[in-house]
Amino acid sequence: MRPHLPYALAAVFVIVVQALSLTEFVPVPVALLIGAGWAALVCLAARAIRRRPVTGARAEAILIGSGITTMALFAFGGAIGLLMLNTALESPSITGETMIRMFLPSIPIAIAANVPTELVIIPALLILGWRPGRRRLLIVLAAALYFVLRIWTYLVFAHDRLDFATAERSTTPLTAAERTQFEAGLHLNDPRWALNLLIFMALLLAAFARPTPTRPETGQATDVTTDGAASTVEAVSTTKPGPGSAFGHRKVS
């Protein structure tokens, strides 16, 4: 596998996602430049950490744990929030003010979880977790799903917003038209929680799937499974020819 591939994947992920998130505030070229700058910082930092095996392993474990936490929040918390809002919308006495007050607390929580996930957790995991084994496959799967999720969010969902200022002043029961507007504006039939659940499951499995470590001093690679058993997949070294031997001998360990 080409050594620069994880850095390229991480850079593409950061540049595309950040460009989409910033285009509402700055011109597209500026958004791409900011994304490229941040991608370079993440790649350099992850490369420096990766050169230290112990530190890299700890950082990888922390990032996977953080990713599991954020995606659990989105998958389970998001599903519960949608269920709660849909149930409230069925009440004949629900007002716009009540609906908005129920929805607003989810905004800072979503921002606090999404920002570190898309800026650090996913791109850094692509680099730190790029070692042979099932963990790498699961990390790449989680990153690909999250990439699709963020593009889907920015292109389809981010532009649909309610007029919160007007809705917060509505103290009368919602009309049928207003209920339809709330359902569409808040995306109460949002299917993204299922995609969040898949990402959560991929990262959770990655936490229990150990990569294949390599022992550079002997050139021996072992496949460490989740139950702690290790099987040698390659371990051949050549020693110097011994006395009385024209060809030497091969020592197989």
PyRosetta script that sets phi, psi and omega in degrees:
from pyrosetta import init, pose_from_sequence

init()
pose = pose_from_sequence("MRPHLPYALAAVFVIVVQALSLTEFVPVPVALLIGAGWAALVCLAARAIRRRPVTGARAEAILIGSGITTMALFAFGGAIGLLMLNTALESPSITGETMIRMFLPSIPIAIAANVPTELVIIPALLILGWRPGRRRLLIVLAAALYFVLRIWTYLVFAHDRLDFATAERSTTPLTAAERTQFEAGLHLNDPRWALNLLIFMALLLAAFARPTPTRPETGQATDVTTDGAASTVEAVSTTKPGPGSAFGHRKVS")
pose.set_psi(1, 133.8)
pose.set_omega(1, -177.4)
pose.set_phi(2, -63.2)
pose.set_psi(2, 134.2)
pose.set_omega(2, -173.9)
pose.set_phi(3, -68.4)
pose.set_psi(3, -23.6)
pose.set_omega(3, -177.5)
pose.set_phi(4, -88.9)
pose.set_psi(4, -5.6)
pose.set_omega(4, -176.7)
pose.set_phi(5, -61.1)
pose.set_psi(5, -46.2)
pose.set_omega(5, -179.9)
pose.set_phi(6, -61.7)
pose.set_psi(6, -35.1)
pose.set_omega(6, 178.1)
pose.set_phi(7, -67.6)
pose.set_psi(7, -39.5)
pose.set_omega(7, 178.2)
pose.set_phi(8, -65.2)
pose.set_psi(8, -43.0)
pose.set_omega(8, 178.8)
pose.set_phi(9, -62.9)
pose.set_psi(9, -43.8)
pose.set_omega(9, 179.7)
pose.set_phi(10, -63.6)
pose.set_psi(10, -41.1)
pose.set_omega(10, -179.3)
pose.set_phi(11, -65.6)
pose.set_psi(11, -44.4)
pose.set_omega(11, 178.4)
pose.set_phi(12, -61.6)
pose.set_psi(12, -43.5)
pose.set_omega(12, 178.9)
pose.set_phi(13, -57.0)
pose.set_psi(13, -51.5)
pose.set_omega(13, -176.2)
pose.set_phi(14, -65.8)
pose.set_psi(14, -45.8)
pose.set_omega(14, -175.8)
pose.set_phi(15, -62.9)
pose.set_psi(15, -46.7)
pose.set_omega(15, -177.7)
pose.set_phi(16, -66.8)
pose.set_psi(16, -48.8)
pose.set_omega(16, -177.0)
pose.set_phi(17, -64.4)
pose.set_psi(17, -44.1)
pose.set_omega(17, -178.9)
pose.set_phi(18, -70.5)
pose.set_psi(18, -34.4)
pose.set_omega(18, 176.4)
pose.set_phi(19, -62.3)
pose.set_psi(19, -42.8)
pose.set_omega(19, 178.6)
pose.set_phi(20, -66.0)
pose.set_psi(20, -35.9)
pose.set_omega(20, -177.1)
pose.set_phi(21, -76.8)
pose.set_psi(21, -23.4)
pose.set_omega(21, -174.7)
pose.set_phi(22, -102.0)
pose.set_psi(22, -9.2)
pose.set_omega(22, -175.3)
pose.set_phi(23, -65.3)
pose.set_psi(23, -20.5)
pose.set_omega(23, 177.3)
pose.set_phi(24, -75.2)
pose.set_psi(24, -16.6)
pose.set_omega(24, -174.7)
pose.set_phi(25, -112.9)
pose.set_psi(25, -29.5)
pose.set_omega(25, -177.9)
pose.set_phi(26, -136.1)
pose.set_psi(26, 161.6)
pose.set_omega(26, 176.7)
pose.set_phi(27, -60.9)
pose.set_psi(27, 156.7)
pose.set_omega(27, -176.6)
pose.set_phi(28, -57.4)
pose.set_psi(28, -45.7)
pose.set_omega(28, 179.2)
pose.set_phi(29, -59.7)
pose.set_psi(29, -37.5)
pose.set_omega(29, 178.6)
pose.set_phi(30, -68.3)
pose.set_psi(30, -40.3)
pose.set_omega(30, 178.1)
pose.set_phi(31, -62.2)
pose.set_psi(31, -41.5)
pose.set_omega(31, 178.2)
pose.set_phi(32, -65.6)
pose.set_psi(32, -38.2)
pose.set_omega(32, 179.8)
pose.set_phi(33, -66.1)
pose.set_psi(33, -42.9)
pose.set_omega(33, 178.0)
pose.set_phi(34, -62.8)
pose.set_psi(34, -43.6)
pose.set_omega(34, 178.6)
pose.set_phi(35, -62.0)
pose.set_psi(35, -40.7)
pose.set_omega(35, 179.4)
pose.set_phi(36, -65.7)
pose.set_psi(36, -39.6)
pose.set_omega(36, 178.8)
pose.set_phi(37, -63.9)
pose.set_psi(37, -43.3)
pose.set_omega(37, 179.1)
pose.set_phi(38, -68.5)
pose.set_psi(38, -37.7)
pose.set_omega(38, 177.8)
pose.set_phi(39, -60.5)
pose.set_psi(39, -40.7)
pose.set_omega(39, 178.6)
pose.set_phi(40, -63.9)
pose.set_psi(40, -41.0)
pose.set_omega(40, 179.1)
pose.set_phi(41, -64.1)
pose.set_psi(41, -44.3)
pose.set_omega(41, -179.8)
pose.set_phi(42, -63.3)
pose.set_psi(42, -44.0)
pose.set_omega(42, -178.7)
pose.set_phi(43, -64.7)
pose.set_psi(43, -42.5)
pose.set_omega(43, 179.8)
pose.set_phi(44, -66.0)
pose.set_psi(44, -43.3)
pose.set_omega(44, 179.7)
pose.set_phi(45, -64.8)
pose.set_psi(45, -44.8)
pose.set_omega(45, 180.0)
pose.set_phi(46, -65.1)
pose.set_psi(46, -36.1)
pose.set_omega(46, 178.7)
pose.set_phi(47, -64.8)
pose.set_psi(47, -41.6)
pose.set_omega(47, 179.1)
pose.set_phi(48, -65.5)
pose.set_psi(48, -40.3)
pose.set_omega(48, 179.2)
pose.set_phi(49, -68.9)
pose.set_psi(49, -37.1)
pose.set_omega(49, -177.5)
pose.set_phi(50, -65.3)
pose.set_psi(50, -27.2)
pose.set_omega(50, 179.7)
pose.set_phi(51, -70.0)
pose.set_psi(51, -14.1)
pose.set_omega(51, 177.7)
pose.set_phi(52, -109.8)
pose.set_psi(52, 100.9)
pose.set_omega(52, -171.9)
pose.set_phi(53, -54.8)
pose.set_psi(53, -44.8)
pose.set_omega(53, -177.3)
pose.set_phi(54, -67.0)
pose.set_psi(54, -47.9)
pose.set_omega(54, 179.3)
pose.set_phi(55, -63.3)
pose.set_psi(55, -40.9)
pose.set_omega(55, 179.7)
pose.set_phi(56, -63.0)
pose.set_psi(56, -41.2)
pose.set_omega(56, 179.2)
pose.set_phi(57, -64.3)
pose.set_psi(57, -41.7)
pose.set_omega(57, 178.9)
pose.set_phi(58, -66.2)
pose.set_psi(58, -43.1)
pose.set_omega(58, 179.2)
pose.set_phi(59, -62.8)
pose.set_psi(59, -40.3)
pose.set_omega(59, 178.4)
pose.set_phi(60, -62.3)
pose.set_psi(60, -43.6)
pose.set_omega(60, 179.3)
pose.set_phi(61, -64.1)
pose.set_psi(61, -40.9)
pose.set_omega(61, 179.1)
pose.set_phi(62, -64.7)
pose.set_psi(62, -42.3)
pose.set_omega(62, -179.3)
pose.set_phi(63, -66.0)
pose.set_psi(63, -40.7)
pose.set_omega(63, 177.8)
pose.set_phi(64, -64.3)
pose.set_psi(64, -43.5)
pose.set_omega(64, 177.9)
pose.set_phi(65, -62.1)
pose.set_psi(65, -40.3)
pose.set_omega(65, 178.1)
pose.set_phi(66, -66.0)
pose.set_psi(66, -41.4)
pose.set_omega(66, 178.0)
pose.set_phi(67, -63.4)
pose.set_psi(67, -40.3)
pose.set_omega(67, 177.1)
pose.set_phi(68, -60.9)
pose.set_psi(68, -41.9)
pose.set_omega(68, -178.7)
pose.set_phi(69, -64.8)
pose.set_psi(69, -47.5)
pose.set_omega(69, -178.2)
pose.set_phi(70, -66.2)
pose.set_psi(70, -41.2)
pose.set_omega(70, -178.5)
pose.set_phi(71, -72.5)
pose.set_psi(71, -29.5)
pose.set_omega(71, 173.8)
pose.set_phi(72, -65.6)
pose.set_psi(72, -38.7)
pose.set_omega(72, 177.8)
pose.set_phi(73, -61.4)
pose.set_psi(73, -44.6)
pose.set_omega(73, -179.1)
pose.set_phi(74, -70.2)
pose.set_psi(74, -43.8)
pose.set_omega(74, -174.2)
pose.set_phi(75, -70.2)
pose.set_psi(75, -54.1)
pose.set_omega(75, -175.4)
pose.set_phi(76, -85.2)
pose.set_psi(76, -44.2)
pose.set_omega(76, 177.9)
pose.set_phi(77, -65.2)
pose.set_psi(77, -40.2)
pose.set_omega(77, 179.1)
pose.set_phi(78, -64.9)
pose.set_psi(78, -41.3)
pose.set_omega(78, 179.2)
pose.set_phi(79, -64.1)
pose.set_psi(79, -42.3)
pose.set_omega(79, 178.7)
pose.set_phi(80, -65.2)
pose.set_psi(80, -41.2)
pose.set_omega(80, 179.1)
pose.set_phi(81, -62.4)
pose.set_psi(81, -43.3)
pose.set_omega(81, 178.2)
pose.set_phi(82, -64.2)
pose.set_psi(82, -40.5)
pose.set_omega(82, 178.4)
pose.set_phi(83, -63.2)
pose.set_psi(83, -41.0)
pose.set_omega(83, -179.4)
pose.set_phi(84, -65.7)
pose.set_psi(84, -44.7)
pose.set_omega(84, -179.2)
pose.set_phi(85, -67.7)
pose.set_psi(85, -39.1)
pose.set_omega(85, 177.5)
pose.set_phi(86, -63.5)
pose.set_psi(86, -40.6)
pose.set_omega(86, 178.9)
pose.set_phi(87, -65.5)
pose.set_psi(87, -42.2)
pose.set_omega(87, 179.1)
pose.set_phi(88, -63.6)
pose.set_psi(88, -35.7)
pose.set_omega(88, -177.6)
pose.set_phi(89, -68.5)
pose.set_psi(89, -19.2)
pose.set_omega(89, 177.9)
pose.set_phi(90, -79.1)
pose.set_psi(90, -12.8)
pose.set_omega(90, 179.5)
pose.set_phi(91, -71.5)
pose.set_psi(91, 131.0)
pose.set_omega(91, -179.2)
pose.set_phi(92, -69.6)
pose.set_psi(92, -15.5)
pose.set_omega(92, -176.9)
pose.set_phi(93, -105.1)
pose.set_psi(93, 4.4)
pose.set_omega(93, -177.5)
pose.set_phi(94, -67.0)
pose.set_psi(94, 140.0)
pose.set_omega(94, 179.3)
pose.set_phi(95, -112.4)
pose.set_psi(95, 164.8)
pose.set_omega(95, 177.9)
pose.set_phi(96, -63.0)
pose.set_psi(96, -37.7)
pose.set_omega(96, 179.0)
pose.set_phi(97, -60.4)
pose.set_psi(97, -43.5)
pose.set_omega(97, -179.0)
pose.set_phi(98, -66.4)
pose.set_psi(98, -42.6)
pose.set_omega(98, 179.5)
pose.set_phi(99, -60.9)
pose.set_psi(99, -44.1)
pose.set_omega(99, -178.6)
pose.set_phi(100, -66.6)
pose.set_psi(100, -41.1)
pose.set_omega(100, 179.7)
pose.set_phi(101, -64.8)
pose.set_psi(101, -31.0)
pose.set_omega(101, 177.1)
pose.set_phi(102, -73.0)
pose.set_psi(102, -31.9)
pose.set_omega(102, -174.3)
pose.set_phi(103, -86.5)
pose.set_psi(103, -37.0)
pose.set_omega(103, -171.8)
pose.set_phi(104, -56.8)
pose.set_psi(104, -38.8)
pose.set_omega(104, -179.4)
pose.set_phi(105, -60.9)
pose.set_psi(105, -20.6)
pose.set_omega(105, -178.9)
pose.set_phi(106, -75.8)
pose.set_psi(106, -20.0)
pose.set_omega(106, -175.9)
pose.set_phi(107, -66.8)
pose.set_psi(107, -54.7)
pose.set_omega(107, 179.3)
pose.set_phi(108, -63.6)
pose.set_psi(108, -30.7)
pose.set_omega(108, 178.1)
pose.set_phi(109, -66.4)
pose.set_psi(109, -43.0)
pose.set_omega(109, 179.2)
pose.set_phi(110, -64.4)
pose.set_psi(110, -41.2)
pose.set_omega(110, 179.3)
pose.set_phi(111, -65.2)
pose.set_psi(111, -44.5)
pose.set_omega(111, -178.4)
pose.set_phi(112, -63.6)
pose.set_psi(112, -27.7)
pose.set_omega(112, 179.3)
pose.set_phi(113, -89.0)
pose.set_psi(113, -40.0)
pose.set_omega(113, -176.7)
pose.set_phi(114, -71.0)
pose.set_psi(114, -40.1)
pose.set_omega(114, -174.7)
pose.set_phi(115, -59.0)
pose.set_psi(115, -54.3)
pose.set_omega(115, 178.6)
pose.set_phi(116, -66.5)
pose.set_psi(116, -29.3)
pose.set_omega(116, -178.8)
pose.set_phi(117, -67.4)
pose.set_psi(117, -46.3)
pose.set_omega(117, -176.6)
pose.set_phi(118, -85.1)
pose.set_psi(118, -21.5)
pose.set_omega(118, -179.5)
pose.set_phi(119, -89.9)
pose.set_psi(119, -32.5)
pose.set_omega(119, -172.4)
pose.set_phi(120, -128.2)
pose.set_psi(120, -55.0)
pose.set_omega(120, -167.7)
pose.set_phi(121, -58.7)
pose.set_psi(121, -56.8)
pose.set_omega(121, -175.7)
pose.set_phi(122, -67.5)
pose.set_psi(122, -51.4)
pose.set_omega(122, -179.1)
pose.set_phi(123, -63.5)
pose.set_psi(123, -37.4)
pose.set_omega(123, 179.2)
pose.set_phi(124, -69.0)
pose.set_psi(124, -36.2)
pose.set_omega(124, 178.4)
pose.set_phi(125, -65.3)
pose.set_psi(125, -34.2)
pose.set_omega(125, 178.2)
pose.set_phi(126, -60.0)
pose.set_psi(126, -32.0)
pose.set_omega(126, -178.6)
pose.set_phi(127, -88.4)
pose.set_psi(127, -51.3)
pose.set_omega(127, -176.6)
pose.set_phi(128, -68.1)
pose.set_psi(128, -30.8)
pose.set_omega(128, -177.9)
pose.set_phi(129, -94.1)
pose.set_psi(129, 11.5)
pose.set_omega(129, -176.3)
pose.set_phi(130, -84.5)
pose.set_psi(130, 74.2)
pose.set_omega(130, 174.8)
pose.set_phi(131, -136.1)
pose.set_psi(131, 152.7)
pose.set_omega(131, -177.0)
pose.set_phi(132, -56.5)
pose.set_psi(132, 143.6)
pose.set_omega(132, 178.1)
pose.set_phi(133, 135.4)
pose.set_psi(133, 172.0)
pose.set_omega(133, -178.8)
pose.set_phi(134, -67.0)
pose.set_psi(134, -28.3)
pose.set_omega(134, -179.1)
pose.set_phi(135, -61.6)
pose.set_psi(135, -42.3)
pose.set_omega(135, 179.8)
pose.set_phi(136, -61.3)
pose.set_psi(136, -42.7)
pose.set_omega(136, 179.4)
pose.set_phi(137, -61.1)
pose.set_psi(137, -41.3)
pose.set_omega(137, 179.9)
pose.set_phi(138, -69.4)
pose.set_psi(138, -37.4)
pose.set_omega(138, 177.5)
pose.set_phi(139, -65.5)
pose.set_psi(139, -43.8)
pose.set_omega(139, 178.4)
pose.set_phi(140, -63.5)
pose.set_psi(140, -40.4)
pose.set_omega(140, 177.2)
pose.set_phi(141, -61.8)
pose.set_psi(141, -46.5)
pose.set_omega(141, 179.0)
pose.set_phi(142, -61.9)
pose.set_psi(142, -42.0)
pose.set_omega(142, 179.8)
pose.set_phi(143, -64.5)
pose.set_psi(143, -41.7)
pose.set_omega(143, 179.9)
pose.set_phi(144, -64.6)
pose.set_psi(144, -43.7)
pose.set_omega(144, 178.6)
pose.set_phi(145, -64.6)
pose.set_psi(145, -40.5)
pose.set_omega(145, 179.8)
pose.set_phi(146, -68.6)
pose.set_psi(146, -35.8)
pose.set_omega(146, 176.3)
pose.set_phi(147, -59.6)
pose.set_psi(147, -47.6)
pose.set_omega(147, 176.8)
pose.set_phi(148, -61.4)
pose.set_psi(148, -41.2)
pose.set_omega(148, -179.1)
pose.set_phi(149, -61.1)
pose.set_psi(149, -45.6)
pose.set_omega(149, -177.1)
pose.set_phi(150, -69.6)
pose.set_psi(150, -39.9)
pose.set_omega(150, 177.2)
pose.set_phi(151, -63.3)
pose.set_psi(151, -44.2)
pose.set_omega(151, 177.7)
pose.set_phi(152, -58.5)
pose.set_psi(152, -43.2)
pose.set_omega(152, -179.2)
pose.set_phi(153, -64.6)
pose.set_psi(153, -49.8)
pose.set_omega(153, -175.6)
pose.set_phi(154, -69.0)
pose.set_psi(154, -33.5)
pose.set_omega(154, -177.1)
pose.set_phi(155, -85.9)
pose.set_psi(155, -30.0)
pose.set_omega(155, -172.9)
pose.set_phi(156, -109.1)
pose.set_psi(156, -43.8)
pose.set_omega(156, -169.8)
pose.set_phi(157, -98.5)
pose.set_psi(157, -32.2)
pose.set_omega(157, -169.6)
pose.set_phi(158, -65.0)
pose.set_psi(158, -27.9)
pose.set_omega(158, -174.8)
pose.set_phi(159, -86.1)
pose.set_psi(159, -13.8)
pose.set_omega(159, -179.6)
pose.set_phi(160, -90.0)
pose.set_psi(160, 104.5)
pose.set_omega(160, -179.3)
pose.set_phi(161, -132.0)
pose.set_psi(161, 146.0)
pose.set_omega(161, 173.9)
pose.set_phi(162, -79.2)
pose.set_psi(162, 161.6)
pose.set_omega(162, 171.4)
pose.set_phi(163, -82.6)
pose.set_psi(163, 89.6)
pose.set_omega(163, -174.5)
pose.set_phi(164, -61.0)
pose.set_psi(164, -38.1)
pose.set_omega(164, -177.7)
pose.set_phi(165, -60.9)
pose.set_psi(165, -41.1)
pose.set_omega(165, 179.8)
pose.set_phi(166, -72.9)
pose.set_psi(166, -42.2)
pose.set_omega(166, -176.9)
pose.set_phi(167, -66.5)
pose.set_psi(167, -35.6)
pose.set_omega(167, -178.5)
pose.set_phi(168, -65.9)
pose.set_psi(168, -22.0)
pose.set_omega(168, -179.8)
pose.set_phi(169, -92.0)
pose.set_psi(169, 0.4)
pose.set_omega(169, -178.1)
pose.set_phi(170, -86.6)
pose.set_psi(170, 107.8)
pose.set_omega(170, -178.4)
pose.set_phi(171, -109.5)
pose.set_psi(171, 8.8)
pose.set_omega(171, 177.2)
pose.set_phi(172, -103.2)
pose.set_psi(172, 154.3)
pose.set_omega(172, 179.2)
pose.set_phi(173, -55.4)
pose.set_psi(173, 142.2)
pose.set_omega(173, -177.1)
pose.set_phi(174, -67.7)
pose.set_psi(174, 141.4)
pose.set_omega(174, 173.6)
pose.set_phi(175, -81.6)
pose.set_psi(175, 173.3)
pose.set_omega(175, 179.1)
pose.set_phi(176, -61.7)
pose.set_psi(176, -39.7)
pose.set_omega(176, 179.4)
pose.set_phi(177, -66.4)
pose.set_psi(177, -39.7)
pose.set_omega(177, 179.1)
pose.set_phi(178, -67.9)
pose.set_psi(178, -35.2)
pose.set_omega(178, 177.3)
pose.set_phi(179, -64.3)
pose.set_psi(179, -40.9)
pose.set_omega(179, 177.7)
pose.set_phi(180, -63.6)
pose.set_psi(180, -39.2)
pose.set_omega(180, 179.0)
pose.set_phi(181, -64.9)
pose.set_psi(181, -42.5)
pose.set_omega(181, 178.5)
pose.set_phi(182, -64.4)
pose.set_psi(182, -42.5)
pose.set_omega(182, -179.1)
pose.set_phi(183, -62.0)
pose.set_psi(183, -39.1)
pose.set_omega(183, 179.7)
pose.set_phi(184, -77.2)
pose.set_psi(184, -43.4)
pose.set_omega(184, -176.2)
pose.set_phi(185, -68.5)
pose.set_psi(185, -35.9)
pose.set_omega(185, 179.4)
pose.set_phi(186, -92.6)
pose.set_psi(186, -1.0)
pose.set_omega(186, 178.7)
pose.set_phi(187, 51.8)
pose.set_psi(187, 56.5)
pose.set_omega(187, -176.5)
pose.set_phi(188, -72.8)
pose.set_psi(188, -8.5)
pose.set_omega(188, 172.4)
pose.set_phi(189, -107.4)
pose.set_psi(189, 29.2)
pose.set_omega(189, -175.5)
pose.set_phi(190, -62.7)
pose.set_psi(190, 121.1)
pose.set_omega(190, 179.7)
pose.set_phi(191, -88.7)
pose.set_psi(191, 2.6)
pose.set_omega(191, -174.6)
pose.set_phi(192, -68.0)
pose.set_psi(192, -20.9)
pose.set_omega(192, 179.9)
pose.set_phi(193, -61.6)
pose.set_psi(193, -30.3)
pose.set_omega(193, 178.4)
pose.set_phi(194, -67.7)
pose.set_psi(194, -39.7)
pose.set_omega(194, 176.6)
pose.set_phi(195, -66.3)
pose.set_psi(195, -39.0)
pose.set_omega(195, 174.5)
pose.set_phi(196, -59.6)
pose.set_psi(196, -37.8)
pose.set_omega(196, 179.5)
pose.set_phi(197, -65.5)
pose.set_psi(197, -39.7)
pose.set_omega(197, 178.2)
pose.set_phi(198, -64.7)
pose.set_psi(198, -40.4)
pose.set_omega(198, 178.0)
pose.set_phi(199, -65.0)
pose.set_psi(199, -42.6)
pose.set_omega(199, 177.1)
pose.set_phi(200, -57.8)
pose.set_psi(200, -45.1)
pose.set_omega(200, -178.5)
pose.set_phi(201, -66.0)
pose.set_psi(201, -39.5)
pose.set_omega(201, 179.3)
pose.set_phi(202, -63.8)
pose.set_psi(202, -43.7)
pose.set_omega(202, 179.3)
pose.set_phi(203, -69.6)
pose.set_psi(203, -35.4)
pose.set_omega(203, 178.6)
pose.set_phi(204, -65.1)
pose.set_psi(204, -41.8)
pose.set_omega(204, 176.8)
pose.set_phi(205, -66.9)
pose.set_psi(205, -34.8)
pose.set_omega(205, 178.6)
pose.set_phi(206, -64.3)
pose.set_psi(206, -31.7)
pose.set_omega(206, 179.8)
pose.set_phi(207, -65.5)
pose.set_psi(207, -26.2)
pose.set_omega(207, -178.5)
pose.set_phi(208, -103.1)
pose.set_psi(208, -3.2)
pose.set_omega(208, 179.6)
pose.set_phi(209, -104.2)
pose.set_psi(209, 109.2)
pose.set_omega(209, -178.3)
pose.set_phi(210, -80.6)
pose.set_psi(210, 143.9)
pose.set_omega(210, 177.6)
pose.set_phi(211, -74.6)
pose.set_psi(211, 175.9)
pose.set_omega(211, 177.7)
pose.set_phi(212, -91.4)
pose.set_psi(212, 105.0)
pose.set_omega(212, -179.6)
pose.set_phi(213, -75.9)
pose.set_psi(213, 152.7)
pose.set_omega(213, 179.6)
pose.set_phi(214, -119.9)
pose.set_psi(214, 133.2)
pose.set_omega(214, 177.5)
pose.set_phi(215, -100.7)
pose.set_psi(215, 99.1)
pose.set_omega(215, -172.8)
pose.set_phi(216, -64.5)
pose.set_psi(216, -23.0)
pose.set_omega(216, -176.2)
pose.set_phi(217, -69.8)
pose.set_psi(217, -22.7)
pose.set_omega(217, 178.8)
pose.set_phi(218, -121.7)
pose.set_psi(218, -6.4)
pose.set_omega(218, -176.5)
pose.set_phi(219, 72.4)
pose.set_psi(219, 18.5)
pose.set_omega(219, -175.5)
pose.set_phi(220, -98.0)
pose.set_psi(220, 129.5)
pose.set_omega(220, 178.0)
pose.set_phi(221, -111.8)
pose.set_psi(221, 133.1)
pose.set_omega(221, 179.5)
pose.set_phi(222, -121.2)
pose.set_psi(222, 143.1)
pose.set_omega(222, 178.3)
pose.set_phi(223, -99.6)
pose.set_psi(223, 106.9)
pose.set_omega(223, -177.2)
pose.set_phi(224, -95.4)
pose.set_psi(224, 117.7)
pose.set_omega(224, -178.6)
pose.set_phi(225, -91.0)
pose.set_psi(225, 176.4)
pose.set_omega(225, -175.2)
pose.set_phi(226, -68.5)
pose.set_psi(226, -20.7)
pose.set_omega(226, 179.6)
pose.set_phi(227, -92.7)
pose.set_psi(227, 7.6)
pose.set_omega(227, 174.5)
pose.set_phi(228, 89.3)
pose.set_psi(228, -2.9)
pose.set_omega(228, 179.5)
pose.set_phi(229, -78.5)
pose.set_psi(229, 142.1)
pose.set_omega(229, -178.9)
pose.set_phi(230, -123.8)
pose.set_psi(230, 134.1)
pose.set_omega(230, 178.2)
pose.set_phi(231, -122.7)
pose.set_psi(231, 132.5)
pose.set_omega(231, -178.2)
pose.set_phi(232, -77.6)
pose.set_psi(232, 127.0)
pose.set_omega(232, -179.7)
pose.set_phi(233, -105.3)
pose.set_psi(233, -20.5)
pose.set_omega(233, 175.4)
pose.set_phi(234, -159.4)
pose.set_psi(234, 121.2)
pose.set_omega(234, -179.4)
pose.set_phi(235, -156.5)
pose.set_psi(235, 76.1)
pose.set_omega(235, -180.0)
pose.set_phi(236, -126.0)
pose.set_psi(236, 123.7)
pose.set_omega(236, 178.1)
pose.set_phi(237, -130.7)
pose.set_psi(237, 150.2)
pose.set_omega(237, -177.1)
pose.set_phi(238, -110.0)
pose.set_psi(238, 131.0)
pose.set_omega(238, 178.9)
pose.set_phi(239, -104.3)
pose.set_psi(239, 169.7)
pose.set_omega(239, 179.4)
pose.set_phi(240, -69.8)
pose.set_psi(240, 149.1)
pose.set_omega(240, 179.8)
pose.set_phi(241, -60.8)
pose.set_psi(241, 138.5)
pose.set_omega(241, 179.8)
pose.set_phi(242, -89.0)
pose.set_psi(242, 170.9)
pose.set_omega(242, 180.0)
pose.set_phi(243, -60.4)
pose.set_psi(243, 136.9)
pose.set_omega(243, 176.4)
pose.set_phi(244, 78.3)
pose.set_psi(244, 6.3)
pose.set_omega(244, 179.6)
pose.set_phi(245, -115.7)
pose.set_psi(245, 129.7)
pose.set_omega(245, -178.7)
pose.set_phi(246, -83.2)
pose.set_psi(246, -24.4)
pose.set_omega(246, -174.7)
pose.set_phi(247, -115.6)
pose.set_psi(247, -6.8)
pose.set_omega(247, -175.7)
pose.set_phi(248, 76.5)
pose.set_psi(248, -165.2)
pose.set_omega(248, 178.6)
pose.set_phi(249, -146.2)
pose.set_psi(249, 159.6)
pose.set_omega(249, 179.9)
pose.set_phi(250, -105.7)
pose.set_psi(250, 129.5)
pose.set_omega(250, -179.8)
pose.set_phi(251, -99.6)
pose.set_psi(251, 118.3)
pose.set_omega(251, -179.3)
pose.set_phi(252, -105.4)
pose.set_psi(252, 121.5)
pose.set_omega(252, 179.5)
pose.set_phi(253, -109.9)
pose.dump_pdb("model.pdb")
